Amino acid sequence: MRNHTSPAPDRHPAENNASKRPQRRFSAAKLALTSIAGVAIAVFLVQRPLTAPLPATVEMSEMTWVEIRSAMTRGYTTVIVPTGGIEQNGPHMITGKHDYIVRWTANRIASELGHTLVTSVVSFVPEGDYDPPNGHMRYPGTLGVPEAVFAQVLEGIARSLKATGFKTICFIGDHGGNQKPQAEVAEKLSREWAGKSVRVIHAGDYYAEEAQNKFLRDQGETPAAIGEHASIVDTSELLAVYPAGVDIARFSERPFSLESTGVSGDPAHASVERGKALLAIKVDAAVRQIRAALPTN
Protein backbone atom coordinates (compact mmCIF):
# COMPACT_ATOMS: atom_id res chain seq x y z
CA MET A 1 0.00 0.00 0.00
CA ARG A 2 1.46 3.38 -1.11
CA ASN A 3 2.46 5.91 1.40
CA HIS A 4 0.73 9.21 0.76
CA THR A 5 2.35 12.35 2.03
CA SER A 6 -0.19 14.78 3.23
CA PRO A 7 0.13 18.21 1.66
CA ALA A 8 1.25 21.04 3.90
CA PRO A 9 -1.66 22.81 5.37
CA ASP A 10 -2.52 26.20 3.80
CA ARG A 11 -1.37 29.35 5.61
CA HIS A 12 -3.85 31.09 7.71
CA PRO A 13 -5.56 33.95 5.78
CA ALA A 14 -4.16 36.41 8.26
CA GLU A 15 -0.62 35.29 7.44
CA ASN A 16 -1.25 35.74 3.73
CA ASN A 17 -2.50 39.33 4.23
CA ALA A 18 0.48 40.14 6.44
CA SER A 19 2.92 39.07 3.71
CA LYS A 20 1.28 41.47 1.24
CA ARG A 21 1.25 44.57 3.50
CA PRO A 22 4.89 45.71 2.97
CA GLN A 23 4.44 45.63 -0.81
CA ARG A 24 1.22 47.62 -0.57
CA ARG A 25 2.82 50.12 1.81
CA PHE A 26 5.75 50.59 -0.62
CA SER A 27 3.37 51.18 -3.56
CA ALA A 28 1.37 53.74 -1.60
CA ALA A 29 4.52 55.59 -0.50
CA LYS A 30 5.84 55.60 -4.06
CA LEU A 31 2.56 57.00 -5.33
CA ALA A 32 2.59 59.71 -2.65
CA LEU A 33 6.16 60.72 -3.48
CA THR A 34 5.34 60.82 -7.19
CA SER A 35 2.36 63.06 -6.50
CA ILE A 36 4.41 65.40 -4.32
CA ALA A 37 7.13 65.63 -6.99
CA GLY A 38 4.53 66.37 -9.64
CA VAL A 39 3.03 69.15 -7.55
CA ALA A 40 6.49 70.61 -6.86
CA ILE A 41 7.35 70.64 -10.57
CA ALA A 42 4.02 72.25 -11.40
CA VAL A 43 4.56 74.95 -8.77
CA PHE A 44 8.07 75.60 -10.10
CA LEU A 45 6.84 75.92 -13.66
CA VAL A 46 4.02 78.25 -12.63
CA GLN A 47 6.39 80.49 -10.66
CA ARG A 48 9.11 80.49 -13.34
CA PRO A 49 9.00 83.82 -15.27
CA LEU A 50 8.44 83.86 -19.02
CA THR A 51 11.61 84.50 -21.00
CA ALA A 52 12.46 85.08 -24.64
CA PRO A 53 15.63 85.46 -26.70
CA LEU A 54 16.63 88.90 -27.97
CA PRO A 55 14.82 89.65 -31.23
CA ALA A 56 16.56 90.99 -34.33
CA THR A 57 15.13 94.48 -33.78
CA VAL A 58 15.36 97.34 -31.28
CA GLU A 59 11.87 98.64 -32.06
CA MET A 60 9.53 97.97 -29.17
CA SER A 61 6.46 97.98 -31.42
CA GLU A 62 7.93 94.95 -33.21
CA MET A 63 8.54 93.04 -29.95
CA THR A 64 6.34 91.16 -27.49
CA TRP A 65 6.20 92.33 -23.89
CA VAL A 66 8.15 89.22 -22.88
CA GLU A 67 10.92 90.12 -25.35
CA ILE A 68 11.04 93.66 -24.00
CA ARG A 69 11.32 92.44 -20.41
CA SER A 70 13.97 89.91 -21.38
CA ALA A 71 15.95 92.63 -23.17
CA MET A 72 15.78 94.85 -20.08
CA THR A 73 17.10 92.05 -17.87
CA ARG A 74 20.05 91.89 -20.28
CA GLY A 75 20.85 95.55 -19.74
CA TYR A 76 18.64 97.29 -22.29
CA THR A 77 17.59 100.07 -19.91
CA THR A 78 18.07 103.02 -22.28
CA VAL A 79 15.21 103.92 -24.61
CA ILE A 80 14.78 106.46 -27.41
CA VAL A 81 11.49 108.27 -28.01
CA PRO A 82 11.64 109.58 -31.61
CA THR A 83 9.32 112.41 -32.62
CA GLY A 84 8.58 113.29 -36.23
CA GLY A 85 5.70 115.23 -37.73
CA ILE A 86 3.11 115.14 -40.50
CA GLU A 87 3.45 118.28 -42.58
CA GLN A 88 3.70 119.63 -46.10
CA ASN A 89 7.09 119.13 -47.72
CA GLY A 90 6.62 120.73 -51.09
CA PRO A 91 5.13 119.15 -54.21
CA HIS A 92 7.96 116.60 -54.47
CA MET A 93 7.99 114.95 -51.04
CA ILE A 94 5.51 113.05 -48.87
CA THR A 95 4.01 114.52 -45.71
CA GLY A 96 5.47 111.73 -43.55
CA LYS A 97 9.07 112.77 -44.27
CA HIS A 98 10.02 113.42 -40.65
CA ASP A 99 8.62 110.09 -39.45
CA TYR A 100 10.59 108.05 -41.97
CA ILE A 101 13.80 109.93 -41.24
CA VAL A 102 13.60 109.84 -37.44
CA ARG A 103 12.65 106.16 -37.35
CA TRP A 104 15.77 105.37 -39.37
CA THR A 105 18.05 107.60 -37.31
CA ALA A 106 16.63 106.37 -33.98
CA ASN A 107 17.43 102.79 -34.96
CA ARG A 108 20.94 103.78 -35.99
CA ILE A 109 21.52 105.73 -32.77
CA ALA A 110 20.26 102.80 -30.68
CA SER A 111 22.63 100.44 -32.49
CA GLU A 112 25.56 102.80 -31.94
CA LEU A 113 24.79 103.20 -28.24
CA GLY A 114 24.12 99.53 -27.62
CA HIS A 115 21.63 98.13 -25.08
CA THR A 116 19.04 100.64 -26.28
CA LEU A 117 15.46 100.19 -27.46
CA VAL A 118 13.25 102.51 -29.54
CA THR A 119 9.57 103.36 -29.09
CA SER A 120 7.13 104.07 -31.88
CA VAL A 121 7.52 107.45 -33.59
CA VAL A 122 5.37 110.24 -32.17
CA SER A 123 3.83 111.63 -35.36
CA PHE A 124 1.56 114.40 -34.10
CA VAL A 125 3.54 117.47 -33.08
CA PRO A 126 3.16 121.27 -32.99
CA GLU A 127 2.72 122.67 -36.51
CA GLY A 128 1.29 126.16 -36.02
CA ASP A 129 -2.02 127.88 -35.34
CA TYR A 130 -5.37 126.68 -36.65
CA ASP A 131 -7.49 129.79 -37.06
CA PRO A 132 -6.20 131.56 -38.93
CA PRO A 133 -3.75 128.84 -40.01
CA ASN A 134 -0.10 129.76 -40.22
CA GLY A 135 3.15 127.98 -40.93
CA HIS A 136 2.69 124.51 -42.35
CA MET A 137 -0.95 124.53 -41.27
CA ARG A 138 -1.70 126.58 -44.38
CA TYR A 139 -1.20 123.46 -46.52
CA PRO A 140 -3.50 120.42 -46.83
CA GLY A 141 -2.22 117.29 -45.11
CA THR A 142 -0.44 118.99 -42.22
CA LEU A 143 -1.62 117.57 -38.87
CA GLY A 144 -0.67 119.55 -35.78
CA VAL A 145 -1.42 119.48 -32.08
CA PRO A 146 -0.99 122.27 -29.51
CA GLU A 147 2.40 122.45 -27.86
CA ALA A 148 0.87 121.67 -24.46
CA VAL A 149 -0.78 118.51 -25.83
CA PHE A 150 2.49 117.35 -27.37
CA ALA A 151 4.25 117.94 -24.05
CA GLN A 152 1.62 115.89 -22.19
CA VAL A 153 2.02 113.03 -24.67
CA LEU A 154 5.78 113.03 -24.13
CA GLU A 155 5.31 113.10 -20.37
CA GLY A 156 2.87 110.19 -20.49
CA ILE A 157 5.26 108.14 -22.61
CA ALA A 158 8.16 108.90 -20.27
CA ARG A 159 6.14 107.96 -17.19
CA SER A 160 5.12 104.69 -18.86
CA LEU A 161 8.74 103.88 -19.64
CA LYS A 162 9.82 104.67 -16.08
CA ALA A 163 7.09 102.39 -14.72
CA THR A 164 8.44 99.63 -16.97
CA GLY A 165 11.91 100.06 -15.49
CA PHE A 166 13.89 102.06 -18.04
CA LYS A 167 16.63 104.21 -16.50
CA THR A 168 17.52 106.58 -19.36
CA ILE A 169 14.83 108.06 -21.62
CA CYS A 170 15.96 110.07 -24.65
CA PHE A 171 13.80 112.44 -26.71
CA ILE A 172 14.98 112.86 -30.31
CA GLY A 173 13.00 115.25 -32.50
CA ASP A 174 13.34 115.60 -36.28
CA HIS A 175 11.13 118.70 -36.38
CA GLY A 176 11.94 122.21 -35.19
CA GLY A 177 8.68 122.66 -33.32
CA ASN A 178 9.44 119.61 -31.18
CA GLN A 179 12.61 120.94 -29.61
CA LYS A 180 11.29 123.36 -26.99
CA PRO A 181 8.59 121.12 -25.43
CA GLN A 182 10.98 118.16 -25.45
CA ALA A 183 13.56 120.16 -23.53
CA GLU A 184 10.97 121.38 -21.03
CA VAL A 185 9.52 117.91 -20.36
CA ALA A 186 12.99 116.40 -20.01
CA GLU A 187 14.00 119.06 -17.49
CA LYS A 188 10.76 118.72 -15.52
CA LEU A 189 10.92 114.92 -15.20
CA SER A 190 14.66 114.79 -14.54
CA ARG A 191 14.13 117.23 -11.68
CA GLU A 192 11.16 115.24 -10.34
CA TRP A 193 13.04 111.94 -10.55
CA ALA A 194 16.33 113.20 -9.15
CA GLY A 195 17.72 110.60 -6.77
CA LYS A 196 15.69 107.77 -8.35
CA SER A 197 18.36 106.78 -10.87
CA VAL A 198 16.11 107.76 -13.80
CA ARG A 199 17.08 110.52 -16.20
CA VAL A 200 15.33 112.07 -19.19
CA ILE A 201 17.51 113.53 -21.94
CA HIS A 202 16.48 115.98 -24.63
CA ALA A 203 19.01 115.11 -27.34
CA GLY A 204 18.88 118.56 -28.90
CA ASP A 205 22.25 118.11 -30.61
CA TYR A 206 20.49 115.74 -33.01
CA TYR A 207 18.79 118.74 -34.61
CA ALA A 208 22.13 119.77 -36.10
CA GLU A 209 21.07 122.46 -38.56
CA GLU A 210 24.24 124.53 -38.42
CA ALA A 211 26.59 121.56 -38.84
CA GLN A 212 24.60 120.30 -41.81
CA ASN A 213 24.45 123.72 -43.44
CA LYS A 214 28.22 124.10 -43.00
CA PHE A 215 28.72 120.74 -44.70
CA LEU A 216 26.74 121.97 -47.71
CA ARG A 217 28.44 125.38 -47.78
CA ASP A 218 31.81 123.62 -47.82
CA GLN A 219 30.58 121.82 -50.94
CA GLY A 220 29.84 125.13 -52.63
CA GLU A 221 26.12 125.50 -51.93
CA THR A 222 24.78 128.99 -51.25
CA PRO A 223 22.47 129.83 -48.33
CA ALA A 224 19.69 130.50 -50.86
CA ALA A 225 20.03 127.02 -52.35
CA ILE A 226 20.29 125.37 -48.94
CA GLY A 227 17.12 127.12 -47.78
CA GLU A 228 15.21 126.22 -44.65
CA HIS A 229 12.55 123.65 -45.50
CA ALA A 230 11.99 120.75 -47.92
CA SER A 231 15.19 121.66 -49.71
CA ILE A 232 18.60 119.99 -50.01
CA VAL A 233 18.83 118.67 -46.44
CA ASP A 234 15.35 117.24 -46.05
CA THR A 235 15.16 115.87 -49.57
CA SER A 236 18.60 114.26 -49.44
CA GLU A 237 17.84 112.59 -46.11
CA LEU A 238 14.57 111.11 -47.32
CA LEU A 239 16.23 109.97 -50.55
CA ALA A 240 18.71 108.05 -48.40
CA VAL A 241 16.17 106.31 -46.15
CA TYR A 242 12.97 106.16 -48.24
CA PRO A 243 13.52 107.09 -51.90
CA ALA A 244 9.93 106.16 -52.78
CA GLY A 245 8.84 109.26 -50.86
CA VAL A 246 10.61 111.66 -53.24
CA ASP A 247 9.86 112.69 -56.82
CA ILE A 248 12.10 115.62 -57.73
CA ALA A 249 10.47 115.93 -61.14
CA ARG A 250 7.33 117.26 -59.47
CA PHE A 251 9.35 120.24 -58.28
CA SER A 252 11.75 120.86 -61.16
CA GLU A 253 9.11 120.45 -63.88
CA ARG A 254 6.35 122.39 -62.19
CA PRO A 255 4.66 125.07 -64.31
CA PHE A 256 5.30 128.69 -63.45
CA SER A 257 2.98 129.80 -60.68
CA LEU A 258 2.85 132.53 -58.08
CA GLU A 259 1.42 130.05 -55.58
CA SER A 260 3.80 129.08 -52.79
CA THR A 261 5.27 125.58 -53.12
CA GLY A 262 6.02 125.24 -49.42
CA VAL A 263 9.73 124.89 -50.26
CA SER A 264 12.55 127.15 -49.10
CA GLY A 265 15.68 126.42 -51.12
CA ASP A 266 16.47 124.18 -54.08
CA PRO A 267 15.74 120.48 -53.56
CA ALA A 268 17.03 119.73 -57.08
CA HIS A 269 20.53 119.75 -55.53
CA ALA A 270 19.66 116.82 -53.26
CA SER A 271 21.23 113.37 -53.61
CA VAL A 272 21.41 110.03 -51.83
CA GLU A 273 25.13 110.53 -51.14
CA ARG A 274 24.50 113.87 -49.49
CA GLY A 275 21.64 112.35 -47.54
CA LYS A 276 23.90 109.69 -46.03
CA ALA A 277 26.45 112.30 -44.98
CA LEU A 278 23.81 114.62 -43.52
CA LEU A 279 22.20 111.78 -41.58
CA ALA A 280 25.58 110.77 -40.17
CA ILE A 281 26.03 114.30 -38.81
CA LYS A 282 22.75 114.05 -36.88
CA VAL A 283 23.35 110.52 -35.64
CA ASP A 284 26.89 111.21 -34.47
CA ALA A 285 25.82 114.37 -32.64
CA ALA A 286 23.04 112.54 -30.79
CA VAL A 287 25.25 109.59 -29.86
CA ARG A 288 27.91 111.91 -28.42
CA GLN A 289 25.37 113.84 -26.36
CA ILE A 290 23.60 110.76 -24.99
CA ARG A 291 26.83 108.96 -24.17
CA ALA A 292 28.06 112.00 -22.27
CA ALA A 293 24.87 111.95 -20.18
CA LEU A 294 24.86 108.22 -19.41
CA PRO A 295 26.11 107.03 -16.01
CA THR A 296 29.72 105.89 -16.06
CA ASN A 297 29.35 103.02 -13.60
C-alpha positions as CSV (number, residue, x, y, z in Angstrom):
1,M,0.0,0.0,0.0
2,R,1.5,3.4,-1.1
3,N,2.5,5.9,1.4
4,H,0.7,9.2,0.8
5,T,2.4,12.4,2.0
6,S,-0.2,14.8,3.2
7,P,0.1,18.2,1.7
8,A,1.3,21.0,3.9
9,P,-1.7,22.8,5.4
10,D,-2.5,26.2,3.8
11,R,-1.4,29.4,5.6
12,H,-3.8,31.1,7.7
13,P,-5.6,33.9,5.8
14,A,-4.2,36.4,8.3
15,E,-0.6,35.3,7.4
16,N,-1.3,35.7,3.7
17,N,-2.5,39.3,4.2
18,A,0.5,40.1,6.4
19,S,2.9,39.1,3.7
20,K,1.3,41.5,1.2
21,R,1.2,44.6,3.5
22,P,4.9,45.7,3.0
23,Q,4.4,45.6,-0.8
24,R,1.2,47.6,-0.6
25,R,2.8,50.1,1.8
26,F,5.8,50.6,-0.6
27,S,3.4,51.2,-3.6
28,A,1.4,53.7,-1.6
29,A,4.5,55.6,-0.5
30,K,5.8,55.6,-4.1
31,L,2.6,57.0,-5.3
32,A,2.6,59.7,-2.7
33,L,6.2,60.7,-3.5
34,T,5.3,60.8,-7.2
35,S,2.4,63.1,-6.5
36,I,4.4,65.4,-4.3
37,A,7.1,65.6,-7.0
38,G,4.5,66.4,-9.6
39,V,3.0,69.2,-7.5
40,A,6.5,70.6,-6.9
41,I,7.4,70.6,-10.6
42,A,4.0,72.3,-11.4
43,V,4.6,74.9,-8.8
44,F,8.1,75.6,-10.1
45,L,6.8,75.9,-13.7
46,V,4.0,78.3,-12.6
47,Q,6.4,80.5,-10.7
48,R,9.1,80.5,-13.3
49,P,9.0,83.8,-15.3
50,L,8.4,83.9,-19.0
51,T,11.6,84.5,-21.0
52,A,12.5,85.1,-24.6
53,P,15.6,85.5,-26.7
54,L,16.6,88.9,-28.0
55,P,14.8,89.7,-31.2
56,A,16.6,91.0,-34.3
57,T,15.1,94.5,-33.8
58,V,15.4,97.3,-31.3
59,E,11.9,98.6,-32.1
60,M,9.5,98.0,-29.2
61,S,6.5,98.0,-31.4
62,E,7.9,94.9,-33.2
63,M,8.5,93.0,-30.0
64,T,6.3,91.2,-27.5
65,W,6.2,92.3,-23.9
66,V,8.2,89.2,-22.9
67,E,10.9,90.1,-25.3
68,I,11.0,93.7,-24.0
69,R,11.3,92.4,-20.4
70,S,14.0,89.9,-21.4
71,A,15.9,92.6,-23.2
72,M,15.8,94.8,-20.1
73,T,17.1,92.1,-17.9
74,R,20.0,91.9,-20.3
75,G,20.8,95.5,-19.7
76,Y,18.6,97.3,-22.3
77,T,17.6,100.1,-19.9
78,T,18.1,103.0,-22.3
79,V,15.2,103.9,-24.6
80,I,14.8,106.5,-27.4
81,V,11.5,108.3,-28.0
82,P,11.6,109.6,-31.6
83,T,9.3,112.4,-32.6
84,G,8.6,113.3,-36.2
85,G,5.7,115.2,-37.7
86,I,3.1,115.1,-40.5
87,E,3.5,118.3,-42.6
88,Q,3.7,119.6,-46.1
89,N,7.1,119.1,-47.7
90,G,6.6,120.7,-51.1
91,P,5.1,119.2,-54.2
92,H,8.0,116.6,-54.5
93,M,8.0,114.9,-51.0
94,I,5.5,113.0,-48.9
95,T,4.0,114.5,-45.7
96,G,5.5,111.7,-43.6
97,K,9.1,112.8,-44.3
98,H,10.0,113.4,-40.6
99,D,8.6,110.1,-39.5
100,Y,10.6,108.0,-42.0
101,I,13.8,109.9,-41.2
102,V,13.6,109.8,-37.4
103,R,12.6,106.2,-37.3
104,W,15.8,105.4,-39.4
105,T,18.0,107.6,-37.3
106,A,16.6,106.4,-34.0
107,N,17.4,102.8,-35.0
108,R,20.9,103.8,-36.0
109,I,21.5,105.7,-32.8
110,A,20.3,102.8,-30.7
111,S,22.6,100.4,-32.5
112,E,25.6,102.8,-31.9
113,L,24.8,103.2,-28.2
114,G,24.1,99.5,-27.6
115,H,21.6,98.1,-25.1
116,T,19.0,100.6,-26.3
117,L,15.5,100.2,-27.5
118,V,13.3,102.5,-29.5
119,T,9.6,103.4,-29.1
120,S,7.1,104.1,-31.9
121,V,7.5,107.4,-33.6
122,V,5.4,110.2,-32.2
123,S,3.8,111.6,-35.4
124,F,1.6,114.4,-34.1
125,V,3.5,117.5,-33.1
126,P,3.2,121.3,-33.0
127,E,2.7,122.7,-36.5
128,G,1.3,126.2,-36.0
129,D,-2.0,127.9,-35.3
130,Y,-5.4,126.7,-36.7
131,D,-7.5,129.8,-37.1
132,P,-6.2,131.6,-38.9
133,P,-3.7,128.8,-40.0
134,N,-0.1,129.8,-40.2
135,G,3.2,128.0,-40.9
136,H,2.7,124.5,-42.4
137,M,-1.0,124.5,-41.3
138,R,-1.7,126.6,-44.4
139,Y,-1.2,123.5,-46.5
140,P,-3.5,120.4,-46.8
141,G,-2.2,117.3,-45.1
142,T,-0.4,119.0,-42.2
143,L,-1.6,117.6,-38.9
144,G,-0.7,119.5,-35.8
145,V,-1.4,119.5,-32.1
146,P,-1.0,122.3,-29.5
147,E,2.4,122.5,-27.9
148,A,0.9,121.7,-24.5
149,V,-0.8,118.5,-25.8
150,F,2.5,117.4,-27.4
151,A,4.2,117.9,-24.1
152,Q,1.6,115.9,-22.2
153,V,2.0,113.0,-24.7
154,L,5.8,113.0,-24.1
155,E,5.3,113.1,-20.4
156,G,2.9,110.2,-20.5
157,I,5.3,108.1,-22.6
158,A,8.2,108.9,-20.3
159,R,6.1,108.0,-17.2
160,S,5.1,104.7,-18.9
161,L,8.7,103.9,-19.6
162,K,9.8,104.7,-16.1
163,A,7.1,102.4,-14.7
164,T,8.4,99.6,-17.0
165,G,11.9,100.1,-15.5
166,F,13.9,102.1,-18.0
167,K,16.6,104.2,-16.5
168,T,17.5,106.6,-19.4
169,I,14.8,108.1,-21.6
170,C,16.0,110.1,-24.6
171,F,13.8,112.4,-26.7
172,I,15.0,112.9,-30.3
173,G,13.0,115.3,-32.5
174,D,13.3,115.6,-36.3
175,H,11.1,118.7,-36.4
176,G,11.9,122.2,-35.2
177,G,8.7,122.7,-33.3
178,N,9.4,119.6,-31.2
179,Q,12.6,120.9,-29.6
180,K,11.3,123.4,-27.0
181,P,8.6,121.1,-25.4
182,Q,11.0,118.2,-25.5
183,A,13.6,120.2,-23.5
184,E,11.0,121.4,-21.0
185,V,9.5,117.9,-20.4
186,A,13.0,116.4,-20.0
187,E,14.0,119.1,-17.5
188,K,10.8,118.7,-15.5
189,L,10.9,114.9,-15.2
190,S,14.7,114.8,-14.5
191,R,14.1,117.2,-11.7
192,E,11.2,115.2,-10.3
193,W,13.0,111.9,-10.6
194,A,16.3,113.2,-9.1
195,G,17.7,110.6,-6.8
196,K,15.7,107.8,-8.3
197,S,18.4,106.8,-10.9
198,V,16.1,107.8,-13.8
199,R,17.1,110.5,-16.2
200,V,15.3,112.1,-19.2
201,I,17.5,113.5,-21.9
202,H,16.5,116.0,-24.6
203,A,19.0,115.1,-27.3
204,G,18.9,118.6,-28.9
205,D,22.3,118.1,-30.6
206,Y,20.5,115.7,-33.0
207,Y,18.8,118.7,-34.6
208,A,22.1,119.8,-36.1
209,E,21.1,122.5,-38.6
210,E,24.2,124.5,-38.4
211,A,26.6,121.6,-38.8
212,Q,24.6,120.3,-41.8
213,N,24.4,123.7,-43.4
214,K,28.2,124.1,-43.0
215,F,28.7,120.7,-44.7
216,L,26.7,122.0,-47.7
217,R,28.4,125.4,-47.8
218,D,31.8,123.6,-47.8
219,Q,30.6,121.8,-50.9
220,G,29.8,125.1,-52.6
221,E,26.1,125.5,-51.9
222,T,24.8,129.0,-51.3
223,P,22.5,129.8,-48.3
224,A,19.7,130.5,-50.9
225,A,20.0,127.0,-52.4
226,I,20.3,125.4,-48.9
227,G,17.1,127.1,-47.8
228,E,15.2,126.2,-44.6
229,H,12.6,123.6,-45.5
230,A,12.0,120.8,-47.9
231,S,15.2,121.7,-49.7
232,I,18.6,120.0,-50.0
233,V,18.8,118.7,-46.4
234,D,15.3,117.2,-46.0
235,T,15.2,115.9,-49.6
236,S,18.6,114.3,-49.4
237,E,17.8,112.6,-46.1
238,L,14.6,111.1,-47.3
239,L,16.2,110.0,-50.6
240,A,18.7,108.1,-48.4
241,V,16.2,106.3,-46.2
242,Y,13.0,106.2,-48.2
243,P,13.5,107.1,-51.9
244,A,9.9,106.2,-52.8
245,G,8.8,109.3,-50.9
246,V,10.6,111.7,-53.2
247,D,9.9,112.7,-56.8
248,I,12.1,115.6,-57.7
249,A,10.5,115.9,-61.1
250,R,7.3,117.3,-59.5
251,F,9.3,120.2,-58.3
252,S,11.7,120.9,-61.2
253,E,9.1,120.4,-63.9
254,R,6.3,122.4,-62.2
255,P,4.7,125.1,-64.3
256,F,5.3,128.7,-63.5
257,S,3.0,129.8,-60.7
258,L,2.9,132.5,-58.1
259,E,1.4,130.1,-55.6
260,S,3.8,129.1,-52.8
261,T,5.3,125.6,-53.1
262,G,6.0,125.2,-49.4
263,V,9.7,124.9,-50.3
264,S,12.6,127.2,-49.1
265,G,15.7,126.4,-51.1
266,D,16.5,124.2,-54.1
267,P,15.7,120.5,-53.6
268,A,17.0,119.7,-57.1
269,H,20.5,119.8,-55.5
270,A,19.7,116.8,-53.3
271,S,21.2,113.4,-53.6
272,V,21.4,110.0,-51.8
273,E,25.1,110.5,-51.1
274,R,24.5,113.9,-49.5
275,G,21.6,112.4,-47.5
276,K,23.9,109.7,-46.0
277,A,26.4,112.3,-45.0
278,L,23.8,114.6,-43.5
279,L,22.2,111.8,-41.6
280,A,25.6,110.8,-40.2
281,I,26.0,114.3,-38.8
282,K,22.8,114.0,-36.9
283,V,23.3,110.5,-35.6
284,D,26.9,111.2,-34.5
285,A,25.8,114.4,-32.6
286,A,23.0,112.5,-30.8
287,V,25.2,109.6,-29.9
288,R,27.9,111.9,-28.4
289,Q,25.4,113.8,-26.4
290,I,23.6,110.8,-25.0
291,R,26.8,109.0,-24.2
292,A,28.1,112.0,-22.3
293,A,24.9,112.0,-20.2
294,L,24.9,108.2,-19.4
295,P,26.1,107.0,-16.0
296,T,29.7,105.9,-16.1
297,N,29.4,103.0,-13.6
